[in-house]
Amino acid sequence: MRRAAAFWLILFCNEAAAFGQSAATRGLDHFYNLEYDQAIADFQRNIAENPQVPSGYNYLAQGLLYREMFRAGALESELVSGANPFLRRKLEPSSDVETAFHRAIEDAMKKAQAVSDTNPGDIRATYSLGVAYGLRGNWNFLVRKAYLDALRDLTSSRKLCNRVLEMDPQFIDAKLIQGVHDYVVGSLPGYMRLLGFLGGIRGDRAAGIAALQDVAARGKINDNDAKLALCAIYRRERKPQEAIALLNDLIPRFPRNYLLWFEMAQMWADAGDGRKALAAVDKVEELNKSGVTGYGMLVPEKIAFARGNIQFWYNDLEKAETNLSSAVRNTGALDLHSGSTAWFRLGQTYDLRSRRPEAISAYRHVIALAPSSDVAKESKKYLGTPYRREKS
């Protein structure tokens, strides 16, 4: 079945396990369970308690960035059609958030550099500096779309992590950044791969995956981060069974992260088992209705969209229409990606059911809701020519 390419740029900086900082540990628990406001508050408390520790400022910067990604729907691996959708998704944080992010990065760099100036062999300071550059590179990539600035920062991040591994080859967690960068650059179109090559990153998808697998298996502080990265990569590489195995491990670790269950549903759908895919969505709905912590924030429209999307792909068009119609009744409750895609799928469903006027209306809703999105571009095409399934 035709699927959207899936990937999101990833960089994590979990150093709390090594330092044993209680506020940071609590913050990271909130972070991995999608509770970003609470995570940021804990990261700020951690800074107040440990103002000289560079990693605390990285936690804060990371929390601010991922809260924006979450709000935009950019943490879900099925984004929009196209070979590299993560190149086209732009976040638009407020000026206050942008200022807070850059202040945190600057503080992390200053604190790490101060430690390194005193003790050039300090592995933790070198690693924290590498993480800071990497986070700023992500911001330049995702928010500013300043690719050359992003390349410079990500190159600096990689070099610092290489230095960490030279100082301590057993610091496996430092390979996380190399793995992500190798995979991302190896997945870029030709002209952007050239930029990576000029920055000293040749890009190698297979090597990137191998590095992440090593961190997932042997890492002590970034193992879960590597598993999360691999889930997104396996989605893109059409290896759903590998992702399912990782999700079976991650879901109990982060029980309030409902995106993992939605990801499980997508993986089973990709694996060709619509029954298990819908069962995963049913599980989300069960947890939501039971008031389980973390699931109460889910709106019914989000669940209806997930279910309808699977039914669409499995050609259960009557039920898909019912659920997608429920999802779009209040698109204000959905993030922009989910809302626009729900309207788009509904238009396609109408076309497949030979209900052309309703299909055109749905496509116009997509264009009005998210005019610069890829689904809007496709919707414009289907205004003139009805959608038909590709023959497999």
GIHU-V724647 format. One record per residue. N is the residue number from 1. RES is the residue in one letter. SS is DSSP state (a for helix, b for strand, c for the rest). D_CENTER is the distance of its C-alpha to the mean C-alpha in Angstrom with 2 decimals. Layout:
BEGIN
N_RES_SS_D_CENTER ; N_RES_SS_D_CENTER
END
This chain:
BEGIN
1_M_c_22.87 ; 2_R_c_21.04 ; 3_R_c_17.28 ; 4_A_c_14.65 ; 5_A_c_13.13 ; 6_A_c_9.58 ; 7_F_c_7.19 ; 8_W_c_4.53 ; 9_L_c_6.39 ; 10_I_c_6.35 ; 11_L_c_9.39 ; 12_F_c_10.79 ; 13_C_c_14.44 ; 14_N_c_15.87 ; 15_E_c_19.57 ; 16_A_a_20.94 ; 17_A_a_22.31 ; 18_A_a_24.46 ; 19_F_a_25.88 ; 20_G_c_26.28 ; 21_Q_c_25.68 ; 22_S_a_25.82 ; 23_A_a_24.12 ; 24_A_a_21.21 ; 25_T_a_21.04 ; 26_R_a_21.11 ; 27_G_a_18.44 ; 28_L_a_16.04 ; 29_D_a_16.98 ; 30_H_a_16.11 ; 31_F_a_12.81 ; 32_Y_a_11.64 ; 33_N_c_13.24 ; 34_L_c_11.47 ; 35_E_c_14.81 ; 36_Y_a_13.94 ; 37_D_a_17.45 ; 38_Q_a_19.11 ; 39_A_a_16.98 ; 40_I_a_17.91 ; 41_A_a_21.47 ; 42_D_a_21.70 ; 43_F_a_20.39 ; 44_Q_a_23.09 ; 45_R_a_25.63 ; 46_N_a_24.77 ; 47_I_a_25.51 ; 48_A_a_28.75 ; 49_E_a_29.74 ; 50_N_c_28.83 ; 51_P_c_29.10 ; 52_Q_c_29.82 ; 53_V_c_26.86 ; 54_P_a_24.32 ; 55_S_a_21.34 ; 56_G_a_21.63 ; 57_Y_a_20.88 ; 58_N_a_17.76 ; 59_Y_a_16.56 ; 60_L_a_17.38 ; 61_A_a_15.70 ; 62_Q_a_12.42 ; 63_G_a_12.88 ; 64_L_a_13.78 ; 65_L_a_10.87 ; 66_Y_a_8.22 ; 67_R_a_10.77 ; 68_E_a_10.81 ; 69_M_a_7.19 ; 70_F_a_7.90 ; 71_R_a_11.23 ; 72_A_c_10.37 ; 73_G_c_8.46 ; 74_A_c_5.56 ; 75_L_c_3.13 ; 76_E_c_5.59 ; 77_S_c_6.28 ; 78_E_c_9.61 ; 79_L_c_9.63 ; 80_V_c_13.16 ; 81_S_c_15.97 ; 82_G_c_16.44 ; 83_A_c_16.14 ; 84_N_c_13.49 ; 85_P_a_11.76 ; 86_F_a_9.35 ; 87_L_a_12.81 ; 88_R_c_13.88 ; 89_R_c_11.37 ; 90_K_c_12.90 ; 91_L_c_12.42 ; 92_E_c_15.82 ; 93_P_c_16.26 ; 94_S_c_19.84 ; 95_S_a_22.22 ; 96_D_a_22.51 ; 97_V_a_18.84 ; 98_E_a_19.00 ; 99_T_a_22.25 ; 100_A_a_21.06 ; 101_F_a_18.11 ; 102_H_a_20.56 ; 103_R_a_23.22 ; 104_A_a_21.15 ; 105_I_a_20.33 ; 106_E_a_24.01 ; 107_D_a_25.19 ; 108_A_a_23.11 ; 109_M_a_24.59 ; 110_K_a_28.05 ; 111_K_a_28.12 ; 112_A_a_26.91 ; 113_Q_a_29.38 ; 114_A_a_32.14 ; 115_V_a_31.75 ; 116_S_a_31.68 ; 117_D_a_34.76 ; 118_T_a_36.58 ; 119_N_c_35.37 ; 120_P_c_33.97 ; 121_G_c_33.28 ; 122_D_c_30.95 ; 123_I_a_27.97 ; 124_R_a_25.83 ; 125_A_a_26.49 ; 126_T_a_25.68 ; 127_Y_a_22.36 ; 128_S_a_21.51 ; 129_L_a_22.53 ; 130_G_a_20.32 ; 131_V_a_17.26 ; 132_A_a_18.39 ; 133_Y_a_18.74 ; 134_G_a_15.32 ; 135_L_a_13.73 ; 136_R_a_16.13 ; 137_G_a_15.31 ; 138_N_a_11.64 ; 139_W_a_13.23 ; 140_N_a_15.76 ; 141_F_a_13.45 ; 142_L_a_11.09 ; 143_V_a_13.77 ; 144_R_a_17.07 ; 145_K_c_16.48 ; 146_A_c_19.05 ; 147_Y_a_18.50 ; 148_L_a_21.63 ; 149_D_a_20.91 ; 150_A_a_17.44 ; 151_L_a_19.28 ; 152_R_a_21.88 ; 153_D_a_19.64 ; 154_L_a_17.57 ; 155_T_a_20.98 ; 156_S_a_22.37 ; 157_S_a_19.57 ; 158_R_a_20.21 ; 159_K_a_23.95 ; 160_L_a_23.85 ; 161_C_a_21.98 ; 162_N_a_24.54 ; 163_R_a_27.19 ; 164_V_a_25.91 ; 165_L_a_26.26 ; 166_E_a_29.69 ; 167_M_a_30.75 ; 168_D_c_29.48 ; 169_P_c_28.54 ; 170_Q_c_27.63 ; 171_F_c_24.76 ; 172_I_a_22.40 ; 173_D_a_19.34 ; 174_A_a_19.78 ; 175_K_a_18.93 ; 176_L_a_15.20 ; 177_I_a_15.00 ; 178_Q_a_17.43 ; 179_G_a_15.67 ; 180_V_a_12.35 ; 181_H_a_14.62 ; 182_D_a_16.98 ; 183_Y_a_14.61 ; 184_V_a_13.02 ; 185_V_a_16.59 ; 186_G_a_18.02 ; 187_S_a_15.93 ; 188_L_c_16.92 ; 189_P_c_19.97 ; 190_G_a_23.27 ; 191_Y_a_23.85 ; 192_M_a_20.60 ; 193_R_a_21.18 ; 194_L_a_24.51 ; 195_L_a_23.04 ; 196_G_a_21.19 ; 197_F_a_24.53 ; 198_L_a_26.38 ; 199_G_c_24.16 ; 200_G_c_25.05 ; 201_I_c_21.89 ; 202_R_c_23.12 ; 203_G_c_20.00 ; 204_D_c_20.38 ; 205_R_a_17.89 ; 206_A_a_20.12 ; 207_A_a_20.65 ; 208_G_a_16.99 ; 209_I_a_16.49 ; 210_A_a_19.73 ; 211_A_a_18.81 ; 212_L_a_15.66 ; 213_Q_a_17.94 ; 214_D_a_20.45 ; 215_V_a_18.30 ; 216_A_a_17.24 ; 217_A_a_20.96 ; 218_R_a_22.67 ; 219_G_c_20.45 ; 220_K_c_21.66 ; 221_I_c_19.05 ; 222_N_c_15.84 ; 223_D_a_16.40 ; 224_N_a_13.87 ; 225_D_a_11.18 ; 226_A_a_12.41 ; 227_K_a_12.39 ; 228_L_a_8.76 ; 229_A_a_8.25 ; 230_L_a_11.16 ; 231_C_a_10.08 ; 232_A_a_7.63 ; 233_I_a_10.59 ; 234_Y_a_13.20 ; 235_R_a_11.96 ; 236_R_a_12.46 ; 237_E_c_15.63 ; 238_R_c_16.99 ; 239_K_c_17.57 ; 240_P_a_16.76 ; 241_Q_a_19.34 ; 242_E_a_17.80 ; 243_A_a_14.49 ; 244_I_a_16.75 ; 245_A_a_18.60 ; 246_L_a_15.68 ; 247_L_a_14.60 ; 248_N_a_18.28 ; 249_D_a_18.10 ; 250_L_a_14.96 ; 251_I_a_15.96 ; 252_P_a_19.22 ; 253_R_a_17.75 ; 254_F_c_15.43 ; 255_P_c_17.59 ; 256_R_c_16.46 ; 257_N_c_12.79 ; 258_Y_a_13.45 ; 259_L_a_10.05 ; 260_L_a_11.23 ; 261_W_a_14.36 ; 262_F_a_12.95 ; 263_E_a_11.14 ; 264_M_a_14.60 ; 265_A_a_16.25 ; 266_Q_a_14.50 ; 267_M_a_15.35 ; 268_W_a_18.90 ; 269_A_a_19.19 ; 270_D_a_18.34 ; 271_A_c_20.78 ; 272_G_c_23.43 ; 273_D_c_24.00 ; 274_G_a_23.75 ; 275_R_a_25.62 ; 276_K_a_23.17 ; 277_A_a_20.25 ; 278_L_a_22.13 ; 279_A_a_23.16 ; 280_A_a_19.60 ; 281_V_a_19.35 ; 282_D_a_22.84 ; 283_K_a_21.75 ; 284_V_a_19.22 ; 285_E_a_22.11 ; 286_E_a_24.51 ; 287_L_a_22.56 ; 288_N_a_22.14 ; 289_K_a_25.86 ; 290_S_c_26.87 ; 291_G_c_25.34 ; 292_V_c_23.38 ; 293_T_c_21.69 ; 294_G_c_18.13 ; 295_Y_c_18.78 ; 296_G_c_21.29 ; 297_M_c_18.80 ; 298_L_c_17.91 ; 299_V_c_20.06 ; 300_P_a_22.03 ; 301_E_a_20.80 ; 302_K_a_17.24 ; 303_I_a_18.89 ; 304_A_a_21.33 ; 305_F_a_18.78 ; 306_A_a_17.04 ; 307_R_a_20.57 ; 308_G_a_21.97 ; 309_N_a_19.34 ; 310_I_a_20.23 ; 311_Q_a_23.89 ; 312_F_a_23.69 ; 313_W_a_22.61 ; 314_Y_c_25.28 ; 315_N_c_27.86 ; 316_D_c_28.73 ; 317_L_a_29.12 ; 318_E_a_31.25 ; 319_K_a_28.84 ; 320_A_a_25.87 ; 321_E_a_27.82 ; 322_T_a_28.60 ; 323_N_a_25.06 ; 324_L_a_23.59 ; 325_S_a_26.59 ; 326_S_a_25.84 ; 327_A_a_22.26 ; 328_V_a_23.53 ; 329_R_c_26.42 ; 330_N_c_24.41 ; 331_T_a_21.45 ; 332_G_a_21.60 ; 333_A_a_20.15 ; 334_L_c_16.95 ; 335_D_c_14.12 ; 336_L_a_15.11 ; 337_H_a_12.94 ; 338_S_a_14.28 ; 339_G_a_17.69 ; 340_S_a_18.22 ; 341_T_a_17.12 ; 342_A_a_19.38 ; 343_W_a_22.25 ; 344_F_a_21.65 ; 345_R_a_21.81 ; 346_L_a_24.81 ; 347_G_a_26.51 ; 348_Q_a_26.08 ; 349_T_a_27.44 ; 350_Y_a_30.39 ; 351_D_a_31.11 ; 352_L_a_31.20 ; 353_R_c_33.57 ; 354_S_c_35.71 ; 355_R_c_35.22 ; 356_R_a_34.91 ; 357_P_a_35.59 ; 358_E_a_32.82 ; 359_A_a_30.40 ; 360_I_a_31.32 ; 361_S_a_30.90 ; 362_A_a_27.37 ; 363_Y_a_26.40 ; 364_R_a_28.00 ; 365_H_a_25.91 ; 366_V_a_22.72 ; 367_I_a_24.31 ; 368_A_a_25.41 ; 369_L_a_22.14 ; 370_A_c_19.80 ; 371_P_c_22.33 ; 372_S_c_20.24 ; 373_S_c_17.56 ; 374_D_a_17.87 ; 375_V_a_18.93 ; 376_A_a_21.62 ; 377_K_a_22.85 ; 378_E_a_23.16 ; 379_S_a_24.79 ; 380_K_a_27.38 ; 381_K_a_28.25 ; 382_Y_a_28.79 ; 383_L_a_31.04 ; 384_G_a_33.56 ; 385_T_c_32.94 ; 386_P_c_31.95 ; 387_Y_c_28.89 ; 388_R_c_29.92 ; 389_R_c_28.06 ; 390_E_c_27.93 ; 391_K_c_30.40 ; 392_S_c_29.04
END
